[in-house]
């Protein structure tokens, strides 16, 4: 610590807490010199939190659940969740899991260094004490696990068709009904859904489901999904860090899709060659922490009413 003033104190969990020491005052009375550490108590808080199982890392001896937004970390081992067995292969297909774990724990304030703009910055995190940890395992976990593994296997079995669809989606928007027809032609299981072809591990189903259920039809395009509503067309990348783009519903959908396929989101934001006006760009909704407020903002921009419970968490 004397060599590096930014180094973490060598106390449990980085040294955030209260310390009791024994020592003596200087002759001048303006300094205290510690001789012995008598006690140390870290900062703690008891809380119940939920983690999506697909966002956890499956290691050989434990499952590590982290939430970068809330800065929470929990470690689970077989002693804490008896009967729950996993292995390293779960990391390859965990994005298809929908189970949430409810964790009640005593969290200790800790410190983690993160590289930010070329410099290491200290961030405060809360780490769960393994000795004071309780987990509620949903009864549907076994079914969810079997379903997720089957989806992963189906994508592998039909990998040639999946590659073909992805290649098409890179060029032009492809309607979901067309993808479904291709699946039926090869006799694929009904568990295999069109949007699985371009789905990515960090995508969140809430955004996709809310837009799809209000759609008359929808398309797959690159890493986006385009939803045609009654009055608007919504372009969505259901991933944290991306905004939702809303356009007036075009009179000629084919012409809109053809032009949209030649542009980027940056072109639309900058209104390059007046493309925003030509496409009927109505605005973008930036996602915050509250998902239902995002939904209320999209519905407002689309000119549709939001139910009271949909507008507020």
N, C-alpha and C positions, 0 to 999 in steps of 0.2 A: 504493500500500500504506500510505503514511503517512496518507492520508485515511480509509481503511477498513481496520481491523485484521482484518476477516473476508475481505478480498479474496484471491483465489488469487495466489500468487507467480508472477511472469512468467517461469517456467521451463517447459520442455517437459512437457506432461501435468499441469500444475498444481503442480509442485514437490515431489512426494513422492520423496525420495531423499537422496543424500549430495552435499555441495558442498565444494569446496576453494577457500579464499580466501587472499589475501595482505593483510597489514595490520600494525597495530602495537597494542601494549598501551597503556592509559592510564597516566598517571603513578602513580596509586594502585594499579595492577595488578589492579583488579577489573572491568575491561571491555576488550573487544577491538574495535577499529575496523577494518573491512574496507575496503581500497582497491580491490582487483581480484578478479574471479572467475577462478580458474585452470581449474577443471574442475567439471562437474556430471554425476552419474550417477544416473539414476532407478532406483527399485525395480523389479525385473523378476522374472518367474517363467516357466518353460517348462512348458506343459501342453497336453494334448489334450482338447478339449471337443466336445460334440455340440449342434447347433442344429436345431430343426424349421424347415424352410424356410417353412412357413406363418406362423411367428411373426416373419419378417424383413420389413423394409420395402424395397420395390423402387423405387429412385430412378432418375433418367435415366442417371446415370453409375456407380452402385454399388448394391450390396445391403448394407443395414445389418442385422446380426443382434444383437439385444440380449436379455439374460436378466436381468430385474430381480431375480429371486430370488438368483441367484448373482452379480449385479452384474458382468456381462461384456459387452463390446462388441467386435464384429469388423466391419470393412468389407471387402467383396469387390468387385473390379472385374474387367473382362474380361481383364486381364493375368494375374490370379491364377487365374481359372477360364476358360481359353480354350475356345471352343466353346459356352459356356453363354450363351444370349441371352435377355434379358428386356426388358420395357418397363413403363411405369407402369400399364397395365391389369391386370397381375398382382395388384395390390393388391385388385382387386374379387373375385377368385375364389381367392385363395391359401389360404383356409380348407379347401379340399378337397384340398390337397397333403398327402401323408404322408411325404415324403422327409426323411431326416435327413442333415445334413452333418457330417462329422468334420473338425474344424479343429485342426491342430497349429500352435502359435504361441508367440512370446515376448510375454507380457503385461506391460504397464507400469502401475504403480499411478497412477491419475489421480483427479481430483476432479470431482464434479458437484453442482451445487446443485439441491435439490428443495424445492418448497413444501410445508411440513408445518405444519398448524394455524396458517396465516397467516404463518409465518416461513420464511425460506430457510435450509435446513440443508445443510451440506456432507457428502456421502457419498463414501466411497472406492469407486472402480470399477477394474476391470482392463481396459485397452484393448489390443488386439493391434497389434503393430508390423507395418505392411504389408510391410516389407522382409524379415520373418522369418515368413512365413505359408505354410502348405501346406494344401490342401483335397483331401479324397477325395470325388470326385463319384460317387455310386452309378450303376451301369449301368441301374437301373430309373427314372432320373430322367425320361427322355423319355416312357416309358409313363405314369408318374405324372402328368406335366404334361398329356398328352393326355386322360387320364381326368378330371382335375380340371376342365379347360376344358369337357369334354363335360357334366359334371354341372351346371356353371354355366349352360351353354346350355340344358339340359333344363329347369331350373327356370324359365328365362325363357320357353321355348316353352309351358310349361304353367302360366303365371303365374296364370291365372284359377282353376284347380283348386287351386294352392298357396294362394292367398288364401282360398279357400273352406275348405280344411282348417285353416288357421291360425285362421280365425274360429270354426270349430267347437271347436278346442282351447282357445280362450279361455273357452268356456262350460262344457264338460264334457270329461272324459277320453275320448279316441278310441282304440279298439284298433288296433294296427298292421295287423291283417288287413283292417280296413275301409279304411284308407288304401291298402293294396296293391290292393284290389279297385277302388278309384276309378282308380288308375293304369292297371290293366289295361283298364278300360272305355274309356279314351281312347287306348290303344295306346302308352303310355309305354315307354321303353327300360328294360330290366332294371337298368341302372346307377342308375336313380332309386329310392332306398330311402325307406321311410316316414319315418325319423327325420331325413332331410335337410330336410324341410319346416320344422321348428322349430330346426334346428341353427344355432348361433351361432359366430362366428369364434374365440372364446376357449375353446370346449368342447374337452375332451381325450377322444380316442377310447378310451383305456385304461379309464377308469371306466365308460363306456357298454358297451364290449364285455364286460368282466368280469361285469357284472350281467345283460346280455342273454343270454349263453350259458348261464346257470344258470336262466333264466326259462321258465315254462310259457306265459306270454303277457305282453305289455307294452302300455302305453298312452302316448300323447302328451297332455300337459296343460300348457298355457301354456309356460313355459320349463323344465318338468320332464319326466322320463320315469318312469313307475310300472311296476315290474317285479314280477310275481307269481311267487314261488318256492314251493317245497313247503310251507314252514312260515311264511314271512313275506311281507310286501309291502314293497318298498324304493322310496322316493321319492328321485330323484337329479337334481341339477343338475350336470352334469359340467364344472364350471368352477372354477378356483381361487377360494378365498374362501367356498365354500359347503360345508355339511355334508351327509352322507347320513342320511336319516331312515328308521328301520326300524319296521315295525308288525307285530303278530301277524296272520297271514293271516286275513282275515274269513270268517265262515261265509256271509255274504251279500255277495258282491263288489259287486253293483250298488248296494246300500244304502250301502256304504262309499264308493264313488266319488261317489255323489250328495252325501253329506255332506262329503266331502273337497273337492269343487268349490266349496263355499260358505265355505271357511276359508282362512286364510293360514298360513304357517309360524310367524309370530309368535303367532298364536292357539294353535297347538299347543304351542309352547315355554312360553307363559304358562298353559296349561291353562285357557283361557277357557271358562267354563260347563262345565268338566269334559270338554272335547272330547278331551283326550289319552287319558283312560281309556275313553271311548266308542269311540275309534278303535283302541284297543289299542296305543298308542304304546309301543314298547320302548326307544327311545333314539336318539341321534344319534351319528354318527362324524365327528369333525372331521379333515379331511385335513391331513397334515403333508408333509414333504419326501419321505418314502419311500412310494411308491405301494403296494408289496406289503404293507407293514404296515397300510395302510388296508384292503386287501382282507382280511387276516387278522382285523382287528377286526370287519369287517362279517360275515364268516363265523362268527365266534365269537358275535356277537349273534344271528345267525340260527340258531344251534344246529347248524351244519354244520362238518365237519372241513376244515381247510386242509392241503394237501400241504406238506411241509417247504419245498420250493423256492418255494411261493407265499407263505409266511409271512415269508421273509427275502430281502433284496436280495443 
